């Protein structure tokens, strides 16, 4: 084991284990049962803003952006822009609405708006999507550890999954939030120092990177506008898939559900958006630079950027940087593992057990499912290693219809059959767009899954609700009409 990896592991064991041990000790002292899913709904601005920002700084932002910028160039930054827009939507819209209703999961919210059957359907698909995200987070944890140790990607992913499981398994979302606060400081300090340091150790500095692309006729890789095809095919797809899916995804909404009140969510925008938005610049620059240096370019897009960091930076800075990167990945892994475990415990088991699960049974079930998810995700990295960002945007498309039926159900109309038609139509189109030649046959090859699923979901929601006459009014409209606003739990 390399000294760099050893020091990074010691740091994570100390921080994760220390906070986890403290929370377990406090639980015993107070004779309470840890709320794994929501942490008692008392998260303040510091904990919520950092967690919501870092939850969306996962595999795609760290090594995924290095991989994508290696291939496509600076246009990869649109993935970061999409997430900054997402943070705004959550802090000003969906996060506040969901906290106001007081549900613990997105499927539970859908069940409250429509019916139990739709709750079950969306729970199964939602859990499947977030599990897919866990496998991608596990892969990129492996990339980082492999770059530090020269281990194979598979065994590096196993180690990453073990640490990621520990990140959340002892104290649930509260443990994750406290560890996030510490990791955020380490991460941003390290990337600022590393960006400055690379200017002095890159062959020709950052100017040399620019000259390489200009001299090779690839100036488009230096521009966020790139080419029209990339702008439409990648940039718009990233915005569509991220904003319409992640703004109602359990992975991120679990933080909003755990916030103390709506005001905390709204005020956190001024901290969360900058923390999230600025991060992506560094990995994009690393990917661009790695592609210009033959010894690193030969490693390919998955390992070039990560290996360049380890080789060119001094050991102390690599330790800081990798600890920060690993912290971002572990945070997303933790929230991604907690999300399907929460859905399983509350929507699939708890909702179908008479009287529901006791607090102790729910805590135990969530912990066991998190461990099982970690084991399966780590095993899968030995066989599947997809492009991270492309895989993530495909997974996001499955959740796009949730946005439209939730928006309609809160503010316009609630009709269970219409909502079911919306989600089924969107899921069928998503499958056809991926596994058939329908988009070529319709002459819509430029439209990615996120584009077409959003369009189908919007049209089906508007037309379906416009045609029905026996729909219930939107939940917020109904509560206002009865003069019983849903703010008691906020």
N, C-alpha and C positions, 0 to 999 in steps of 0.2 A: 504494500500500500504506500502511495506517495505521501510525502510529508504534507503537501498542500491539502490533499483529501483528508488526511488524518486531522489536521487543524480545523478544517471546515466541519468535519463530523463532531469534533469535540465541542465546537461552538454551538452546533445545533442540539447536541445532547444536553449541554448545560442549559440553554435557553428553553427548549421544548420540555425537557425532563423537569427542570426546576419549576416552571410555571404549572405544568401538569401535576407535579407532586404537591405544590402549594394548594391548588384547587381541590385535590382529593383530600388533603389534610383538613382544609376548611370545611369540606362537606361532612367529614366525620365529627369535627368539633361542634358544628351547628346541628348535627343530626338531620341534615337536609338531604334531598336527592337532586343531583345536578340536572338541570334542564339542558340536555344535550343539544336539542334543536334550536331553542330560542334564548337560552341564557337568562331567563327571567324577564325578558323584554325590558331591560334597563340600560341598554347601550347608549352612552352619551356621544357628543359630537366627535371627540378624538377617536374613540374606538370604532364608531360607525364609518366615519369618513375614510379613515385609513383602510379599514377592511373592505369597504365597497370598491375603493380604488385598486387595492392590491389583488382582490379576488379576480378582477379582470386583467391582471398582469400575469398571465400564466404562460403556458407553452408557446402559444402563438406570438406573444410579445417578446419573449426572451430568445429562444433558439429558432422559433418559427420565423420571426422577422429576419434573423441572420440568414436563414435558408432562403426565404423569399427574396430578399434584397440581393443576395448572391446571384439569383437567376433573373429577376425582373428589374432590380434597381430601386431607386428612391420612391417609386410608385407604391411600394409596400407600406409607406407611411400612412396611406389612406386607411389601413386597418386600425392604426392608432387614432386617426381623426374620427373614425366610426365609433370607437369606444368613448371618446370624449363627448360626442353627441349623446351616446347612450347614458353616460353619467348624468347629463343634464335632464334627459327624459325621466330617469329614475328619481332624481332628487326633486324635480318639479312636478312630476306626474305619477307614474305607476307605483313608485315606492311609497309615496304618501297615501295613495288610494288604498293600496293593499294593507298598509298599517292601520288605516282608518276602519277597514272592515274587521280586522282582528283575526283573520284566519292564519293557520300555521303552515299551509302549503298552497301552491298554485292550484293543484287539482281540487283541494278543499274549497278554494274560492270559486272555481268553475262549478263544483257541485252545489254551492250555495246559490249561484246565479241560475243554474239550470236544473240538473238532476243527478242522482247518485250514479246512474249508468255512465253518463258523460264524465263524471269524476273518475271513475275506474278506468275508462279508456285513456283519458289524458294522463292519468297517473302512470299507466304502463308505458306509454310513449315518452312521457317526460323523464321517467326513470331511465329508460333505454338511452335517451339522448345524453343525459348527464353521465351515465356510465361510459358512453363512448368518449366523452370529454376526459374522464378519468384515465382511460387507456392512453390518450394522447399526452396528458400530463405526465404519466408514468414514463412514456417514451422519452420525453424531453428532460425529465429528471435523469434518465439514463445517459442522455447525450452529455449533460454537464458533468456527471460523475465519470463517464468514460474519458472525457477530455482531460480530466485531472489524474486519472489512474491508469489509462491504457487497458482497462478491462473491456470485455465485450459489451456491446450495447445491452444485450439481454440481462446479464448478471448485474450490470450497473443499474438497470431499471428495477431489478429486485431490491437492491439496497435502497434506491430512492423510494420505492413503495413502502418499505418498512419504516423509513423516517417519516414519510407523509402520513402513514396511518397513525403513528405516535403523535403527530402534530395535532390531531383532533380527537383521538380515541379516549384520552384520559379526562378531558374537561369539556368536550364538545365545542360549541361555537364561542363560548367565553374564552377558552384556552386559545383558540385560533386568533381571536381579536387581540389578546394581550401579546402573543408572539408577533403578530403583525406590526404592532407599534414599534417593537424593538427592531425588527427586520427592516422596516421602512427607513429608519435612520441610517442603518448600515448600508442599505442598497443605494440610496441617493448620494451619500457621501462618496462611496466607492466609484460610481459611474462618472461623477464629475471629475474626480482625480484621474481615473483611467482615460477619459476622453482627452484630457490635457496631456497626459503622459504619452499616449499613442502618437501625438503630433511630432514627438521627438524621436521615436524609435521606428516608425514606418519608413520604408525606403522612399525618400523624397517627401515624407510628411503627408499631410492631407492634400497638399498641392499635387504631389505625385500621383495620388489616387485619381484626382480630377484629370490630370494629363493623360493617364492610361486610357480612360474612357473616350476622351476627345480624340486621341491619336488613333484609336481603333474604330472610330465611327460609331460609337455607342453613347453619344451625348444624351440620348433620351433616358438613359439609366440614372442620370444625375438630376432629373427633373421629376417632381411629383406629378406632373401632367403626362409624362411619358408619351405614349402613342394613343390615338383615339380608341383602338381596340382594347388596350390595357385599361384605359380610363373607364370604359363602359363595362368590360368584362370582369375586371377585378375590383376597381374602386367602388362603383355603384353596387356591385354584388356584396361587397364587404359592408357597406352602410345598410343596405336592405336587410341582410341576414343578421347583422349584429343588433341593430336598433329594434327591429320588429320581433326578434326572438328573445334576446337577452333581457329586454325590459320586462319580460314576464316569465323569466326562467327561474326555477327554484334555487339554482346555484347562487344567483345574486340577490334574489328577493328575500332569501332567508335572513340576510343582514338587515334589510328594511323591516322585516317582521319582528326582529329582535330590538329595534330602536326604541328608545324611551317614549317618543311621540313623533308626530308629524313635523313639528318645528325642528327637531334634531336633523331629520332627513333633509329638509329644505335648506337649512343653514350649512349643512355639510358640503353643499355644492362647491363653495369657494375653496375648500381644501381638497376634496376628492377629484374634481376635474383637472386641476393643474398637476396633482400627483400622478394621475393616470396618463394624462395627455403628453407630458414631457418625456416620459420614460423611453418611448419607442425610438427616439432619435439615435441613441447610442447603439443599440443592436443593429439598426439599419446601416449606420456608418461602418460598423465592424464587418457586416456582410459584404458591403461594397468594397472595403479595403482587402478583405481576404481573397476575393476573386481576382485581385490584381497581382498577387504574390504567388508565383508558380508552386512553391512547396506546399502552400496551404490550399490553393485552388485544386491541386491534384487529389485532395482528400474528398472533394465533392461538397455539395451545399450543406449536407447535414452536419458535418464535423469541421468544416473549414474555419468558420468564425470562432467556434468554441476553442479549437486547438490554437488558433492564432493568439487569442487572449492569454492562454497558459504559457505559450512559448515566448512572447514578446514582453510581457509585463513582469516586474519583479515579484518574487514569491509573496511578499507581504501584501502587495496590492491584489494579486490573484486570489489570495485567501479572502480578503475583504469583498472583492467583486463576486467570487463564486459563492460566498456566504450570502450575499445580497440576492444574487440570481436564484440560488437554491431556495432562499426564503420566499421569493415571489412565486416560484413554481410550487413549493410546498403549500403555500397559502391557497392557491387555486386547486391543487390536488385535494387538500383538506375539505374545502367547501364543496368541491365536486363529488367527493365521497360521502360527505354528510347529507347532501341533497337527496340522492336516491335512497339513502338509508332512512331519512326522515319520511319521504314519500311512502316507502314500503311500510314503515311502522305506523304511520297515521292514516294513510289512504287505502292501503291494500289489506293490512292486518287489523289495525285499530278500528277502522270504519265498519268492519264486518264482524267484530266481536261484540256481543251484547254487553253494554255497559262500558265498552272501550277498554284499553289497557291501563293498568295501574302505572303510576309514575316510575316505579322500580322496574316493572316489566318492559316499559317503553325504553328506558335508559339502557337496559341490558340488550334488548333487541337491536337498537340503533348501533351500539358498540359492536355487536357480533356481525351485523351486516357490513359495517365499515371495514372490519378485518377481512371478511369474505371478498368484498369488492377489491381490496388491495391485493389479495392473493391472485384473483382471476386476472386483474389488469396487468400485474407483473408477468404472469405466465404468457399472456397474449403478445407481449412485446418480442418474444422469441420468434413469433411467426408473422406478425403484421407490423410494418413500419411505414405507414402512409405519409404523404406530405401533410404537415401539421395544419397549415392554414387552409388548404383546400378541403381537408377532411372536416375541419371545424365549421367552415361555412356551409358544407353539406348538412352536417348535423343540425346547425342552427335553423335550417329551412324547415325542419319538422315542427319547430315551435312557433313559427310565424302565425299560423291561424289562431293560436291562443290569444295573441295581441288583439285581434279584431273581435273575437267573441267576448273577450273580457271588457274591451272598450264599449262595445254595444250593450253588454249586459249591465254595465255600471251606469251609463249615461243615456241610453236610448231605449231599447226593447230587449226583452228576454223571451225567446221561444226555443225550447229544447230541440225540436226537429230541425230548425234552421241552423242552430249551432252545430248539431251533429253533421248536417250536410256540409257545412263550411269546413270542418276539420277533416272529414273523409275525402272531400274533393281535393283539398290541399295535399293530403298525404298521397293520394293516388297520382296526382300530377307530379309530385316530387319523385316518386318511384319511376314513372314513365320518363321523366326528364333525364334520369340517371341510367336507366337500363333499357332504353329503346331509342329508336332513331326519330322519334316524333318531332323533336325540335328542328331537325334538318328538313323533315317532310313539310313542316309548316313554315319553313323559311325564317325560323326564329332562333337560329344557332347562337346569335349574340346574347340571348337572354340566358342567364345562369339560373340555377334552381331558385335562389332567393328572389330574383325578379319575378318569375312566373308564379311562384307560390304566393307572394304578396299580392299580386294582381288578382289571382283567382280567389284568394281569401277576401279581399276587399269587395270584389264584384258580388261574390256569393252572399256576403254579409249584407250589403246594401239591397240587393234585389230580393233576397229571401225575406228580410225583415219588412221591406216595403210591401210585399205581397200578402203577408199574414195580417189578420185583423184581431186575432184573439191572443196576442202576446201580452205578457206582463210588462209594466213600465220598468225602466232601468232601476237598479237597486237604489242609487243615490236620489233619483227622481222620485221614487216611491217613498223613501224615508223622509224626504223634504215635504212631500205632500201630506204625510202623516205627522209632520212636525216632530219627527224623531230622528235627528241626524245621527249618523254612525260615528260619533266622536267620543263616545264614553270610554272606549278602550285606548284612546290616543292620549 
